[in-house]
Each structure stands twice: as C-alpha cells, then as structure tokens.
Amino acid sequence: MSNNNQWTSENIPDQSGRVAIVTGANSGIGYETARALAHKGATVIMACRSVEKGQVAAHKIQDEDPQGTVAVMALDLANLSSVRDFAEGFKREFQRLDLLINNAGVMMLPDCTKTADGFEMQFGTNHLGHFALTGLLLETISRTPGARVVMVSSTAERFGRMNFDNLNAEQLYDKQAAYGQSKLANLLFTAELQRRFEAASMDAIAVAAHPGWTTTNLQRHTRLRLLNPIFAQGPEMGALPTLYAATSPDVRGGDYFGPGGFMQMRGYPTKVKPTDRSKDEADAKKLWEVSEEVTGITFNWPEREPASAQIM
C-alpha cells in the first residue's frame, strides 16, 4: 500500500455478521475503532474498565444509528480475575470472534503502581492483560474463519528493551522505560502469536498497528500533551492504522501499520517497519513462556487433523 492511498474508515469492507471486541473502547482510538466497525455492520463489544463510561460512549454511537450494534462489557486488564470473567461472559453469548482488537493501555505512569495481581501496571495492563485475554478466547478465535488479533503498539517500542530481570520494576522504576518495554512486548507477542497460528494451521492472523502521535487520554501523565497542537492528530485519524490492520483484505499475518507521514507521527495508514528488537525470536519465545507462567494462562491450541483426514 502507498501513503497516497488516503485510506479512511469509508474504505472498510462490510462487517455485517462479524463480531469484534475492542478493549478500551470508551474513549480515544478505541472509541473511534468501535464506532467505525459498528457503522460498517459489525457487532462490537466495547470492553471497558468503567461500564458507566462505556455506556455513555455506546449511547453516542447508537445515536448515530449505525448498521451494526454495540454492547458494553466490563473488563479490567489490570485484574486477571476480571479478564477471566469477561472471557467467560463473552463465550456464553457468542460463538465466533472475528476481530480481537487489543487496544487499551496505560502510559508513563509517574509512580510505580501494581496491578491486582502484583505486576508493574504498564507491563501488566498493556501486555499481560491482553496476553491472558487472547489465550482465554483462543478456542472461539480458532473456530472463526479468517479471524484477526490486532495488537495496538506505539512508536515507543523504539526505546523499549526487554529486561526480564526487572519486569515488575522491583529493582528500578523508570516510567518511560517501562512503557517502551510494554509496547515492545506487544510486538513480540504479535510475532510469536502469528508463528503459533501458523504452526497450528489456524485460519487466523496476528497483526499490529500504532496510532502515531494522537491526542488521547493516555497522555495525561506526560508533558507530550503540550505539543499536541503542533504534532498530534485526532483520534479518528489515529484509529485508521488499527482499522486497516483489522479489516483490509491485503493484510498478512505479522504486518505492522502506522501513519504514513513524517516519522510516522500522523497521516493515513501504511505498512511500517518495527525495530529489530521486536523481531527477536528468542525474546519473543521467552516473553511467551514468562507470560504463561505468571498469568497461569496456557494457550490450548486446536489439534491438527491427521494427514489422511486432510486429504479427504
């Protein structure tokens, strides 16, 4: 794809009959992602920590009379019990999951806070919560032809380093380093998930996107918001790389999309290159093993059919 395509949400194919989960859908790019998918006919589950805020956002979308529907379900990615409850509730209601858009996140928290399960908040929310959610929904994903898992990362992965000896900031807390590590983990997880989809012969792909410099609530703990008038784009534009990754027919497993403008800060979506660190297969495998161990979530891959059955 070219930067000059100027792909917008109007280019999204019909999503009628498809089911999508968007985490953190009550504001920012999550809201715009849910809104665009609903307008194209999808059934969108807005997975929000605050059901009250989610309901306000859902009513705004419903007032626009979209072709599809939206519903709010409680999900606190910083609490594995909440992640399990959400997954069980979703599986009781739905038999398919076409799009799992792992969008929610926290950014550069000034103090080292921990999740309900004792993980450093940025790593625990941005990576471990989504890792657990994906694993708990794997069975539903596996029986949905053409399913996609979209991880929303950030250009902050450029300064990310996997420090496996300090994942929970027991030794030192640096808010920028912790955020970069969590966003690098998003890309390592995407790449490893895609490899495992292929190994299991699943009709599903894992892809990633980043929103560039977008005005959202994420920035409330940083001084970056002071530069928004110069560099930032609005959430509607910032959501386009995610929507492209989720819906465009030319997307392939492992692809990464971001804005096509200067330094990927703003512009229409295009395929972008992640850092070499995000392609480190040893780190990706180690991250996966650590994530399974600390969350207690094991991905139960579907058994491959024997060769004789495949031939038949």
C-alpha positions as CSV (number, residue, x, y, z in Angstrom):
1,M,0.0,0.0,0.0
2,S,1.1,3.6,-0.6
3,N,1.0,6.6,1.6
4,N,-1.0,8.3,-1.1
5,N,-3.9,5.9,-0.9
6,Q,-5.5,8.1,1.8
7,W,-7.4,5.1,3.2
8,T,-10.2,6.1,5.6
9,S,-12.9,4.3,7.5
10,E,-15.1,4.7,4.4
11,N,-12.9,2.0,2.8
12,I,-13.7,-0.6,5.4
13,P,-15.4,-3.6,3.8
14,D,-18.9,-4.6,5.0
15,Q,-18.6,-6.1,8.5
16,S,-22.2,-7.5,8.7
17,G,-22.3,-10.8,10.7
18,R,-18.9,-10.2,12.2
19,V,-18.2,-10.0,15.9
20,A,-15.5,-7.7,17.3
21,I,-14.1,-7.0,20.7
22,V,-12.4,-3.6,21.2
23,T,-10.6,-3.1,24.6
24,G,-10.6,0.4,26.0
25,A,-13.4,1.4,23.7
26,N,-14.9,4.2,25.8
27,S,-12.5,6.9,24.6
28,G,-9.7,7.8,22.1
29,I,-8.8,5.5,19.3
30,G,-10.7,2.6,20.9
31,Y,-13.9,4.6,20.7
32,E,-13.3,5.5,17.1
33,T,-12.4,1.9,16.2
34,A,-15.6,0.6,17.8
35,R,-17.6,3.4,16.1
36,A,-16.3,2.7,12.6
37,L,-16.8,-1.0,12.9
38,A,-20.4,-0.6,14.1
39,H,-21.1,1.8,11.2
40,K,-19.9,-0.9,8.8
41,G,-22.3,-3.5,10.4
42,A,-20.3,-5.3,13.0
43,T,-21.5,-6.4,16.4
44,V,-19.0,-4.6,18.6
45,I,-18.3,-5.5,22.2
46,M,-16.9,-2.4,23.9
47,A,-14.7,-3.9,26.7
48,C,-14.2,-1.2,29.2
49,R,-12.9,-0.9,32.8
50,S,-15.6,1.6,33.6
51,V,-19.0,0.3,32.5
52,E,-20.5,3.7,33.2
53,K,-18.1,5.4,30.8
54,G,-18.6,2.6,28.3
55,Q,-22.3,3.1,28.3
56,V,-22.0,6.8,27.7
57,A,-19.8,6.0,24.7
58,A,-22.1,3.3,23.4
59,H,-25.1,5.6,23.6
60,K,-23.2,8.2,21.5
61,I,-22.6,5.5,18.8
62,Q,-26.1,4.2,19.0
63,D,-27.5,7.7,18.5
64,E,-25.8,7.8,15.1
65,D,-27.9,4.8,14.0
66,P,-25.1,2.5,12.8
67,Q,-25.7,-0.6,10.7
68,G,-24.3,-2.8,13.4
69,T,-24.7,-2.9,17.2
70,V,-22.6,-2.1,20.2
71,A,-22.7,-3.6,23.7
72,V,-20.6,-2.8,26.8
73,M,-18.9,-5.5,28.9
74,A,-16.7,-4.9,32.0
75,L,-13.0,-5.7,31.5
76,D,-10.2,-4.5,33.8
77,L,-7.0,-5.7,32.1
78,A,-5.1,-5.0,35.4
79,N,-7.0,-7.7,37.1
80,L,-6.8,-11.3,35.8
81,S,-9.9,-12.3,37.6
82,S,-11.8,-9.6,35.6
83,V,-10.2,-10.9,32.4
84,R,-11.4,-14.4,33.1
85,D,-14.9,-13.2,34.0
86,F,-15.0,-11.2,30.7
87,A,-13.9,-14.1,28.6
88,E,-16.4,-16.5,30.2
89,G,-19.2,-14.0,29.8
90,F,-18.3,-13.4,26.1
91,K,-18.2,-17.1,25.4
92,R,-21.6,-17.7,26.9
93,E,-23.1,-15.1,24.5
94,F,-21.1,-15.5,21.3
95,Q,-19.9,-18.5,19.2
96,R,-17.5,-16.5,17.0
97,L,-14.9,-13.8,17.3
98,D,-13.8,-12.3,14.0
99,L,-11.7,-9.4,15.5
100,L,-10.0,-9.1,18.8
101,I,-8.6,-5.6,19.0
102,N,-6.2,-5.3,21.9
103,N,-6.2,-1.5,22.2
104,A,-6.5,-0.5,25.8
105,G,-3.4,0.7,27.6
106,V,-1.8,3.0,30.2
107,M,1.1,5.3,29.5
108,M,4.1,6.6,31.5
109,L,2.5,6.4,35.0
110,P,4.5,8.8,37.2
111,D,4.7,6.3,40.1
112,C,5.3,2.6,40.2
113,T,1.9,1.1,40.7
114,K,0.9,-2.5,40.6
115,T,-2.0,-4.5,39.1
116,A,-4.3,-6.5,41.3
117,D,-2.0,-9.5,40.7
118,G,1.2,-7.6,41.6
119,F,2.5,-6.8,38.1
120,E,4.0,-3.4,37.2
121,M,1.0,-1.6,35.9
122,Q,2.2,-0.8,32.3
123,F,3.5,-4.2,31.6
124,G,0.6,-5.9,33.4
125,T,-2.1,-3.9,31.6
126,N,-0.6,-3.3,28.1
127,H,0.9,-6.8,27.7
128,L,-0.1,-9.4,30.3
129,G,-3.8,-8.5,30.4
130,H,-4.1,-8.7,26.6
131,F,-2.0,-11.9,26.5
132,A,-4.4,-13.5,29.0
133,L,-7.4,-12.3,27.2
134,T,-6.2,-13.7,23.9
135,G,-5.4,-17.0,25.4
136,L,-8.8,-17.3,27.1
137,L,-10.5,-16.5,23.8
138,L,-8.4,-18.8,21.6
139,E,-11.0,-21.5,21.2
140,T,-13.5,-19.0,19.9
141,I,-10.9,-17.5,17.6
142,S,-9.9,-20.9,16.3
143,R,-13.4,-21.7,15.1
144,T,-13.9,-18.4,13.3
145,P,-12.7,-18.4,9.7
146,G,-10.4,-15.5,8.9
147,A,-10.2,-14.2,12.5
148,R,-7.7,-11.5,13.3
149,V,-6.0,-10.4,16.5
150,V,-4.8,-6.8,16.4
151,M,-2.3,-5.5,18.9
152,V,-2.1,-1.8,19.3
153,S,1.6,-0.8,20.0
154,S,3.3,2.5,19.9
155,T,6.4,4.2,18.4
156,A,7.6,4.0,22.0
157,E,8.7,0.4,21.2
158,R,11.7,2.1,19.6
159,F,13.2,2.8,23.0
160,G,11.9,-0.4,24.5
161,R,14.2,-3.1,25.9
162,M,13.1,-6.4,27.4
163,N,14.5,-6.5,30.9
164,F,13.4,-9.9,32.1
165,D,15.1,-9.4,35.4
166,N,13.0,-6.4,36.2
167,L,9.6,-6.9,34.5
168,N,7.8,-5.7,37.7
169,A,10.2,-2.9,38.5
170,E,11.3,-4.5,41.7
171,Q,14.8,-3.0,41.2
172,L,14.1,0.3,39.5
173,Y,11.1,2.1,38.0
174,D,11.6,4.3,35.0
175,K,8.2,5.3,33.6
176,Q,9.5,5.8,30.0
177,A,11.5,2.6,30.0
178,A,8.5,0.6,31.5
179,Y,6.2,2.0,28.8
180,G,8.6,1.3,26.0
181,Q,9.1,-2.3,27.3
182,S,5.3,-2.9,27.4
183,K,4.9,-1.6,23.8
184,L,7.9,-3.7,22.6
185,A,6.2,-6.7,24.3
186,N,3.1,-6.0,22.2
187,L,5.1,-6.5,19.0
188,L,7.0,-9.6,20.3
189,F,3.7,-11.1,21.3
190,T,2.2,-10.4,17.9
191,A,5.1,-12.0,16.1
192,E,5.1,-15.1,18.3
193,L,1.3,-15.4,18.1
194,Q,1.5,-15.4,14.3
195,R,4.1,-18.1,14.3
196,R,2.0,-20.3,16.6
197,F,-1.1,-19.6,14.5
198,E,0.8,-21.0,11.5
199,A,2.2,-23.9,13.4
200,A,-1.3,-24.9,14.5
201,S,-2.6,-24.4,10.9
202,M,-5.2,-21.9,12.2
203,D,-7.2,-19.8,9.8
204,A,-6.3,-16.6,11.8
205,I,-3.7,-13.9,11.7
206,A,-2.0,-11.7,14.3
207,V,-1.1,-8.1,13.2
208,A,-0.1,-4.9,14.9
209,A,-0.7,-1.2,14.5
210,H,0.3,2.1,16.1
211,P,-1.6,5.4,16.1
212,G,1.3,7.8,15.7
213,W,1.0,11.0,17.8
214,T,-2.6,11.1,18.6
215,T,-4.5,13.2,21.1
216,T,-5.9,10.8,23.7
217,N,-6.3,10.4,27.5
218,L,-3.2,8.3,27.5
219,Q,-1.1,11.5,27.6
220,R,-2.5,12.9,30.8
221,H,0.6,11.8,32.8
222,T,3.1,13.3,30.3
223,R,4.2,16.6,29.0
224,L,3.7,15.4,25.5
225,R,0.2,16.8,25.5
226,L,1.7,20.3,25.5
227,L,3.0,19.6,21.9
228,N,-0.3,18.2,20.7
229,P,-1.3,21.4,18.8
230,I,1.9,21.1,16.7
231,F,2.3,17.4,16.1
232,A,-0.8,15.4,17.1
233,Q,-3.7,14.2,15.0
234,G,-7.2,13.4,16.3
235,P,-8.4,10.0,17.4
236,E,-10.4,9.5,14.3
237,M,-7.2,9.6,12.2
238,G,-5.2,7.8,14.9
239,A,-7.6,4.8,14.7
240,L,-7.1,4.3,11.0
241,P,-4.0,2.1,11.2
242,T,-5.8,-0.2,13.7
243,L,-8.9,-0.3,11.4
244,Y,-6.7,-1.0,8.4
245,A,-5.0,-3.9,10.2
246,A,-8.4,-5.3,11.3
247,T,-10.3,-5.1,8.0
248,S,-8.2,-4.6,4.9
249,P,-8.1,-7.6,2.6
250,D,-4.4,-7.2,1.7
251,V,-3.2,-7.5,5.3
252,R,-0.9,-10.5,6.1
253,G,0.0,-12.1,9.4
254,G,2.8,-10.3,11.2
255,D,2.2,-7.0,9.4
256,Y,2.6,-3.7,11.2
257,F,0.8,-0.5,10.3
258,G,1.1,3.1,11.3
259,P,0.6,6.7,10.0
260,G,2.5,7.4,6.7
261,G,3.5,10.9,7.5
262,F,6.8,12.4,8.9
263,M,8.3,10.0,11.4
264,Q,5.0,8.1,11.5
265,M,3.5,10.8,13.7
266,R,0.4,11.4,11.6
267,G,-1.2,10.7,8.3
268,Y,-3.0,7.9,6.5
269,P,-2.2,4.3,7.3
270,T,0.7,2.5,5.7
271,K,2.8,-0.6,6.4
272,V,5.7,0.3,8.6
273,K,8.8,-1.4,9.9
274,P,9.2,-2.3,13.5
275,T,12.6,-2.3,15.2
276,D,14.9,-5.3,15.0
277,R,14.4,-5.9,18.7
278,S,10.7,-6.6,18.0
279,K,11.8,-9.4,15.7
280,D,14.0,-11.2,18.2
281,E,12.5,-14.7,18.3
282,A,14.4,-15.7,21.4
283,D,13.0,-12.8,23.3
284,A,9.5,-13.5,21.9
285,K,9.6,-17.1,23.0
286,K,10.9,-16.2,26.4
287,L,8.3,-13.5,26.9
288,W,5.6,-16.0,25.9
289,E,6.9,-18.6,28.5
290,V,7.1,-15.9,31.2
291,S,3.7,-14.6,30.4
292,E,2.1,-18.1,30.6
293,E,3.9,-18.7,33.9
294,V,2.9,-15.5,35.7
295,T,-0.7,-15.3,34.4
296,G,-1.4,-19.0,34.7
297,I,-3.0,-18.8,31.2
298,T,-1.9,-21.6,28.8
299,F,-3.0,-21.4,25.2
300,N,-4.8,-24.6,24.3
301,W,-4.1,-24.9,20.6
302,P,-6.5,-26.9,18.4
303,E,-5.3,-30.3,17.4
304,R,-4.3,-30.6,13.8
305,E,-6.2,-33.1,11.7
306,P,-4.2,-36.2,10.6
307,A,-2.9,-36.2,7.1
308,S,-5.5,-38.7,6.0
309,A,-8.3,-36.5,7.2
310,Q,-6.8,-33.5,5.5
311,I,-6.7,-35.3,2.2
312,M,-10.3,-36.4,2.5
